[in-house]
């Protein structure tokens, strides 16, 4: 029993809970039969259990495979909501989800649903903030950190809601420099705060130019662990937002971005990512920033309490923990 439990505990430790599920308990061990219960993400993990215990007859009827059947699809129906490790608002944020984010429902508990995003990122979301099905295809992205949607095409009209940086919206009409868009609600905002998805350039050089302009919009936005908007943003949320604005989807967290990016060496170019490792974390990569050319970096950091520009050669705190660079633009 002890050896079996130890093996299961090791598998739990090896599981990245952001993208996988391994929650298995021993129900009964009798002679050469082992009965297990719990949750797994996919069928292949069940096969792994059989390979791990070849001498035992496994009872797995009480193990739920979350992705076994076609699951319900929902989308975020509020302008912003949190993603959590557990089904409660009492947990720190894992991330934030903008209006329209497509989610697959894998499990449910009370008013919470355990969801998977298109990139495989997992977490609990509050069911009342979600709507059934997939949101209408977006036509534009919101560029402002946070912008008011108004009842009329007039800055003195009533505020209907607020849209967050990077939110995808549907353009309904334009009038005198204003655009009426639909997101979680319908309202007017200045057309200059939108970028048409159809207008995002294909050229890498043009994407780099946009990144310089876009990054400046976020200067001074406070640091927030798990944050992904102008209300507060963390380091990887910031780098992900800058890539989203130029039409590139990248992983959510800094270590995931490090693993997926193409490694690059000096001379660095605008849009390259600088990666850092702090010694007080179990993750190898704990911080990321965006190169503005040379060793200049713009990043959201706890040390600065927000989005600001630094020079890696002059900021010892960063220079000492620098690991390397990568890019999604090369």
C-alpha positions as CSV (number, residue, x, y, z in Angstrom):
1,X,0.0,0.0,0.0
2,X,2.8,2.4,0.9
3,X,4.6,1.9,-2.4
4,X,1.4,2.4,-4.4
5,X,0.5,5.6,-2.5
6,X,4.1,6.9,-3.0
7,X,3.8,6.2,-6.7
8,X,0.5,8.1,-6.9
9,X,1.9,11.0,-4.8
10,X,4.9,11.3,-7.2
11,X,2.5,11.5,-10.2
12,X,0.5,14.2,-8.5
13,X,3.7,16.2,-7.9
14,X,4.7,15.8,-11.6
15,X,1.3,16.9,-12.9
16,X,1.1,20.5,-14.1
17,X,-2.3,21.5,-12.8
18,X,-2.5,24.4,-15.3
19,X,-2.8,21.9,-18.2
20,X,-3.5,18.5,-16.7
21,X,-5.6,16.7,-14.0
22,X,-4.4,13.8,-11.9
23,X,-6.5,13.4,-8.7
24,X,-6.5,9.6,-7.9
25,X,-7.2,8.0,-4.5
26,X,-6.9,4.4,-3.4
27,X,-10.4,3.0,-2.6
28,X,-9.4,-0.6,-1.8
29,X,-6.4,-2.9,-2.0
30,X,-7.3,-6.5,-1.6
31,X,-5.0,-9.4,-2.6
32,X,-4.0,-8.5,-6.2
33,X,-6.8,-6.1,-6.9
34,X,-6.5,-2.3,-6.6
35,X,-9.6,-0.1,-6.8
36,X,-9.0,3.6,-7.6
37,X,-11.3,6.6,-7.7
38,X,-10.9,10.3,-8.7
39,X,-10.4,12.4,-11.8
40,X,-8.1,12.3,-14.8
41,X,-8.0,14.6,-17.8
42,X,-7.8,12.1,-20.6
43,X,-7.8,8.4,-21.5
44,X,-4.1,8.1,-21.9
45,X,-3.5,8.8,-18.2
46,X,-5.7,5.8,-17.5
47,X,-3.5,3.7,-19.7
48,X,-0.5,5.0,-17.8
49,X,-2.0,3.7,-14.5
50,X,-2.3,0.2,-16.0
51,X,1.3,0.3,-17.1
52,X,2.4,1.5,-13.6
53,X,0.8,-1.4,-11.8
54,X,1.0,-4.4,-14.3
55,X,0.9,-7.0,-11.5
56,X,-2.4,-5.7,-10.1
57,X,-6.0,-6.0,-11.4
58,X,-7.1,-2.4,-11.5
59,X,-10.7,-1.3,-10.8
60,X,-11.1,2.1,-12.5
61,X,-14.9,2.4,-12.8
62,X,-14.9,5.2,-10.3
63,X,-12.3,7.3,-12.1
64,X,-13.9,10.1,-14.2
65,X,-12.2,11.0,-17.5
66,X,-13.0,14.7,-17.9
67,X,-12.4,14.9,-21.6
68,X,-13.9,11.5,-22.6
69,X,-17.2,12.9,-23.9
70,X,-18.0,16.0,-26.0
71,X,-18.4,18.7,-23.4
72,X,-20.5,21.8,-23.1
73,X,-19.1,25.0,-24.7
74,X,-19.6,28.3,-23.0
75,X,-18.1,31.8,-23.3
76,X,-17.4,34.6,-20.8
77,X,-20.4,36.9,-20.7
78,X,-19.1,39.7,-18.5
79,X,-16.4,42.2,-19.5
80,X,-13.9,40.4,-17.2
81,X,-13.9,37.5,-14.8
82,X,-11.3,35.5,-12.8
83,X,-10.0,32.0,-13.3
84,X,-9.1,30.1,-10.1
85,X,-7.4,26.9,-9.0
86,X,-10.4,26.0,-6.9
87,X,-14.1,26.8,-7.1
88,X,-14.1,29.8,-4.8
89,X,-13.4,33.5,-5.0
90,X,-11.3,33.0,-1.9
91,X,-8.3,31.8,-4.0
92,X,-5.6,34.0,-5.7
93,X,-6.2,34.6,-9.4
94,X,-4.8,32.0,-11.8
95,X,-5.6,34.3,-14.7
96,X,-8.4,36.6,-16.0
97,X,-10.8,35.9,-18.8
98,X,-12.1,38.6,-21.2
99,X,-15.5,38.8,-22.6
100,X,-16.0,36.2,-25.4
101,X,-13.3,33.8,-24.2
102,X,-14.3,30.3,-25.4
103,X,-14.4,27.6,-22.7
104,X,-15.0,23.9,-22.6
105,X,-16.7,22.7,-19.4
106,X,-15.0,19.6,-18.0
107,X,-16.6,19.5,-14.5
108,X,-19.0,21.3,-12.3
109,X,-19.5,22.1,-8.6
110,X,-22.3,24.2,-7.3
111,X,-22.1,27.5,-9.2
112,X,-18.6,26.8,-10.6
113,X,-17.4,25.1,-13.7
114,X,-14.0,23.5,-14.3
115,X,-13.0,24.7,-17.8
116,X,-10.4,24.2,-20.5
117,X,-9.4,27.0,-22.9
118,X,-8.3,26.5,-26.5
119,X,-4.7,26.4,-25.5
120,X,-5.3,23.8,-22.8
121,X,-5.2,26.1,-19.8
122,X,-7.4,24.8,-17.0
123,X,-9.2,26.5,-14.1
124,X,-12.5,27.2,-12.3
125,X,-14.8,29.9,-13.5
126,X,-18.0,31.3,-12.0
127,X,-21.0,29.9,-13.9
128,X,-23.3,33.0,-13.6
129,X,-20.7,35.0,-15.5
130,X,-20.8,32.6,-18.5
131,X,-23.2,32.1,-21.4
132,X,-23.9,29.0,-23.5
133,X,-22.2,28.4,-26.8
134,X,-19.5,30.3,-28.6
135,X,-19.5,34.1,-28.7
136,X,-20.0,35.9,-32.1
137,X,-16.8,36.2,-34.1
138,X,-15.0,39.3,-33.1
139,X,-14.1,42.0,-35.7
140,X,-12.0,44.4,-33.6
141,X,-9.7,44.4,-30.5
142,X,-9.9,47.0,-27.7
143,X,-6.6,48.9,-27.5
144,X,-7.1,51.1,-24.4
145,X,-6.2,49.7,-21.0
146,X,-9.8,50.3,-20.0
147,X,-12.4,52.3,-22.0
148,X,-16.0,53.3,-21.3
149,X,-18.7,52.2,-23.6
150,X,-21.3,54.9,-23.7
151,X,-25.0,55.0,-24.5
152,X,-24.5,57.5,-27.4
153,X,-21.6,58.7,-29.6
154,X,-20.9,61.5,-27.1
155,X,-18.3,61.5,-24.2
156,X,-21.0,63.1,-22.0
157,X,-23.5,60.3,-22.4
158,X,-24.2,57.7,-19.8
159,X,-21.6,54.9,-19.3
160,X,-23.0,51.5,-20.2
161,X,-20.0,49.4,-19.3
162,X,-16.2,49.3,-19.6
163,X,-14.2,47.2,-22.0
164,X,-10.8,45.9,-21.1
165,X,-7.5,45.9,-23.1
166,X,-7.4,43.1,-25.7
167,X,-11.1,42.3,-25.6
168,X,-12.6,41.2,-28.9
169,X,-15.7,43.1,-29.9
170,X,-18.1,43.2,-32.9
171,X,-18.3,46.5,-34.7
172,X,-21.9,47.5,-35.4
173,X,-21.6,51.0,-36.9
174,X,-19.4,54.1,-37.0
175,X,-20.3,57.8,-36.6
176,X,-18.1,60.9,-36.4
177,X,-15.1,59.2,-35.0
178,X,-17.1,56.9,-32.7
179,X,-17.9,53.2,-33.1
180,X,-20.8,51.3,-31.7
181,X,-19.6,47.8,-30.6
182,X,-21.1,44.8,-29.0
183,X,-19.3,42.8,-26.2
184,X,-21.0,41.9,-23.0
185,X,-23.1,45.0,-23.7
186,X,-23.5,47.3,-26.6
187,X,-22.2,50.9,-26.6
188,X,-20.1,53.6,-28.2
189,X,-16.4,54.2,-27.8
190,X,-13.8,56.3,-29.8
191,X,-12.8,54.5,-33.0
192,X,-9.2,55.3,-32.2
193,X,-9.4,52.8,-29.3
194,X,-10.1,49.9,-31.7
195,X,-7.9,47.8,-34.0
196,X,-9.6,45.9,-36.8
197,X,-8.5,42.3,-36.9
198,X,-8.4,42.5,-40.7
199,X,-6.0,45.4,-40.4
200,X,-3.4,43.6,-38.3
201,X,-0.2,43.5,-40.5
202,X,1.3,40.3,-41.7
203,X,4.8,41.8,-41.8
204,X,6.9,41.1,-38.8
205,X,8.5,44.5,-39.0
206,X,5.1,46.2,-38.9
207,X,4.1,44.0,-35.9
208,X,7.3,45.2,-34.1
209,X,6.4,48.8,-34.8
210,X,2.9,48.3,-33.4
211,X,4.4,46.6,-30.3
212,X,6.4,49.7,-29.4
213,X,3.2,51.9,-29.6
214,X,1.0,49.3,-27.9
215,X,3.4,48.8,-25.0
216,X,3.4,52.5,-24.2
217,X,-0.4,52.4,-23.7
218,X,0.1,50.2,-20.6
219,X,2.8,52.1,-18.8
220,X,1.8,52.7,-15.2
221,X,-0.8,49.9,-15.1
222,X,-0.3,48.3,-11.6
223,X,1.0,44.8,-11.1
224,X,-1.5,42.1,-10.3
225,X,-0.7,38.4,-10.0
226,X,-2.9,36.7,-12.5
227,X,-4.1,40.0,-13.9
228,X,-4.6,40.3,-17.7
229,X,-6.1,43.8,-18.2
230,X,-5.8,47.5,-17.6
231,X,-7.2,46.9,-14.1
232,X,-3.9,45.2,-13.2
233,X,-1.6,42.9,-15.1
234,X,1.2,40.4,-14.4
235,X,4.4,39.9,-16.4
236,X,3.2,37.1,-18.7
237,X,-0.3,38.6,-19.0
238,X,1.4,41.8,-20.4
239,X,3.6,39.9,-22.9
240,X,0.6,37.9,-24.0
241,X,-1.6,41.0,-24.5
242,X,1.1,42.7,-26.6
243,X,1.2,39.6,-28.9
244,X,-2.6,39.4,-29.0
245,X,-2.8,43.0,-30.3
246,X,-0.6,42.0,-33.2
247,X,-2.5,38.8,-34.0
248,X,-0.3,36.2,-32.3
249,X,-1.5,33.8,-29.6
250,X,1.1,32.8,-27.1
251,X,0.9,30.6,-23.9
252,X,-0.4,32.2,-20.6
253,X,2.5,31.9,-18.2
254,X,6.2,32.9,-18.3
255,X,7.6,29.4,-18.1
256,X,5.2,28.2,-20.8
257,X,6.3,31.1,-23.0
258,X,9.9,30.2,-22.5
259,X,9.3,26.6,-23.5
260,X,7.4,27.6,-26.6
261,X,9.4,30.6,-27.9
262,X,12.3,30.3,-30.4
263,X,15.6,30.9,-28.5
264,X,17.4,34.0,-29.7
265,X,20.7,35.6,-29.0
266,X,22.0,39.2,-29.2
267,X,21.5,41.4,-31.1
268,X,18.0,41.5,-29.7
269,X,15.1,43.0,-31.6
270,X,11.8,44.7,-30.6
271,X,9.3,42.1,-29.5
272,X,11.8,39.5,-28.3
273,X,11.1,38.2,-24.8
274,X,13.6,38.3,-21.9
275,X,13.2,35.5,-19.4
276,X,14.2,35.5,-15.7
277,X,14.4,33.0,-12.8
278,X,13.9,33.9,-9.2
279,X,15.3,31.5,-6.6
280,X,12.2,31.5,-4.4
281,X,10.0,29.7,-6.9
282,X,9.5,26.0,-7.9
283,X,9.2,27.1,-11.5
284,X,12.4,27.6,-13.4
285,X,11.2,30.7,-15.2
286,X,9.3,33.2,-13.1
287,X,9.4,36.5,-15.0
288,X,9.3,37.8,-18.6
289,X,9.5,41.2,-20.3
290,X,9.4,42.5,-23.8
291,X,12.5,43.9,-25.6
292,X,12.2,47.4,-27.0
293,X,15.6,47.1,-28.7
294,X,19.0,46.2,-27.3
295,X,18.8,45.5,-23.6
296,X,15.8,47.8,-23.0
297,X,12.8,46.0,-21.6
298,X,9.2,46.9,-20.8
299,X,7.6,44.6,-18.2
300,X,5.1,44.4,-15.5
301,X,6.9,43.6,-12.2
302,X,6.3,43.5,-8.5
303,X,9.5,45.5,-8.0
304,X,8.1,48.4,-10.0
305,X,4.5,47.6,-9.0
306,X,3.4,47.8,-12.6
307,X,4.4,48.3,-16.2
308,X,7.6,50.3,-16.7
309,X,10.7,50.4,-18.8
310,X,14.1,49.2,-17.5
311,X,17.6,48.5,-18.9
312,X,18.9,45.1,-18.2
313,X,22.5,46.2,-18.2
314,X,21.8,48.9,-15.6
315,X,19.2,47.2,-13.4
316,X,21.2,44.7,-11.3
317,X,18.1,43.1,-9.9
318,X,17.1,42.0,-13.4
319,X,20.6,41.3,-14.7
320,X,21.4,38.8,-11.8
321,X,18.3,36.7,-12.6
322,X,18.4,36.8,-16.4
323,X,18.2,33.4,-18.1
324,X,17.9,34.0,-21.8
325,X,15.7,35.3,-24.6
326,X,13.1,33.9,-27.0
327,X,10.8,35.2,-29.7
328,X,7.4,34.5,-31.3
329,X,8.3,37.0,-34.1
330,X,11.2,35.2,-35.7
